[in-house]
Amino acid sequence: MNTDISLENGLVQLLPLSKNHVDILWPIAQEMDLLQYGPNDISTFEKLEAYIDTALNEAREGRSIPFIIYNKVTKECVGSTRFGHIDPKNKVLHIGWTWISQASRGTGFNHQMKFLMLHHAFENMEFEKVEFRIDERNLRSRKAVEKLGATLEGILRKNVIVKNNFRRSSCCYGILREEWNQIKETKFKAYI
């Protein structure tokens, strides 16, 4: 499995994450409160370095493909995302660990980025399923994933510890390979 991939369209460019990206990600990381809904903490420069190290270790092990996200129009880095929990035997992976600058939210940028990732997962990697796991309380992210055409498959109750040792429940969404063409035609028609 190739973990050194780049994905792009007219607006979005996803490039392989490297240790050298810590400096350009740090200003965006300071806008985030990832611990509000997730288990990752990037609240200090050192914690961001550890977050990147973890992503790169998982990539070396074939368990993830982490990216840095660029806005090609503004020519600036706007965040990070990844394919994770990659299961080549069962052809299932997760899209997540996504954080983008506040200025990029609500602009359609995330939608285009997810299209690139879904397209690659189904049409290049030939995976059978893409999953998303989102804190039950994170309505913004849940709505964004629902706009992609993902189906809520269930809720894992109190399965992840987040900020202040709160045990969140995770909404499990999925898109199946056989659903992809219809979703692509209806949800991403402008990009194909």
N, C-alpha and C positions, 0 to 999 in steps of 0.2 A: 504494500500500500504506500503510495506516494504521499508523504507528509509535507513536502516542500512545494506547495502549490500556491498559485496566485489566481484570484478571481476578480473580474472587473467588468464594468459597463461604462456608460458615459458619465456617471456620477460617482460610483463607488469603486474603490480598489481595496481588495483584501490581500495583504502581503504576509508572508510568514513572520510570525513574532520572533524577536531575538532579544537577547539580554541588552543589546544596545538601545532598545526602544524605551527603556525605563525613564530616561530624561524627557522624552517627548510625551509619554503617557502621564507623567506625574502631574502636570497642571489639570488634566481632565480628571484624574483620580481624586484630586482635592474637591471636585464638585460632587462626588458620589458619596452615598451612604449604602454601600453594598450589604453591610451587615443588617440593614433594616429588614431585608427580605431573604438574604442568602447567607451562607456560611463563610464567604470570603471577605477578608479584611484588607483593604488597600489604603488605610487611613494614614500611614506614614510611608516615607520613601523606602524604608527597610522592608515593610510589609508588602509594598508593591514589588520590590525585588524578589521577595520570597514567592509571591503569587506568580510572577513570570517564571521563576525557577521551577515551580511545580508544573506549570503548563508545559515547559520545555522538557522536563523529565518524562511527563506523560506522553509527549510526542515521540521521544526516543523509544519509549516502550510500545508505541503503536496504539496507544489508548486515546490520543487526542490529536487534533490539528489546530493549533492556535494561530490567530491572525491579529494583526494590527489593522485598523480601519482608517482609510484616507478618504476625504472628500476631494474628488478630482477638480471640482469647480473652484472651491476656495483654496485648494492646494494645502490642506492642513490635516493633521492627524485628528480624528474625532473619537477614538476609543479602541476597544478590543472585543473580540468574540472568538468562539471556537466550536469545532466539532469535538464532542467528547463522548465518553463511555462507548467507544467504538467497539463493536462486536462483529468482527469479520465473519465468524462462523454463521451467526444468525442474520447477518446483514442488517443490523440495527445500529443506529447512532443517535446521539442527542445533539441538538443545536442549543447553545446557551452560553453562560458566562459572558453575556453581552452587556457592555456598558458603553454608552455614547454620550458625548457632550450635551449639556442642556440645550445649547443652540441648535443641535441636530434633531432634537426630539420633536415629534409632531410635524415633521417636514416631508414625510414619505421616504426619508433616507433609510430608515430601518427596514421598511417594506422592500425596497430595492435590494438591500443587502441580504435579506432573508431569501429573496428570489434566487440570487446568485448561489447561495449555499444549498437551497433545496434542489435547484437545477443540477448542481454538481453531485450532490448525494444520490439522486435518482438516476441521472442520465450519464454520468461519468463513472462514479463509484459503483453504480448498479445495486444500491442498497434497497431493501424491501420496506423499510420503515424509518421514519424520522420522528423522534420524540422531543418533547419540550416539558420541563418540570418547572412549575411556577408556584411561588407562595400563594396560598389561597387568598390572602389579603391584598395581593398586588393586582388590583383591578386594571391598572393601565397596561401592564404586561399581558395579562390574560386577554384583554380586548384586542391587543396587537396580534397575538397568536391566533385568536379566533378570526381576525381579518385575513389571515393567511390561508384560512380554510382548514385548520387543524380541528380535530374532534376531541372534546373532553372525554377521556376514557375512564376516569375515576379519580379519587383523591386518596393519597397516602396520608393517613392521619398521624400527626405529630412525629414525622420521620426525620426532621433536620433541625439541629440547634442553630439559632441565629442570635442576634444582639440580645444582651442581658439574659442569656441562657433560655430564651423563649424557644419552645418547641413548635415549629411551624408545621402546618399541613401542606403537602405539595399536590397541586392539581397536575394530573398527567394528561397531556395532550399528545395526539399522534396524527401523522399523515402516512397512509399506506401507498406503496408504489402504484397500485391499481387506481388510486384516487388522483395521482399526480397530474395526468393529462387534463382531466376535467378542471382541477384546481388551477392549473397553469392557464388554461383558456379563460376562466372566469375571474380569477383574482389577480393575474399577472399579465393580462392580454397586452397591456401597453409596453411590456418589456420584451415581447417575443417577436 
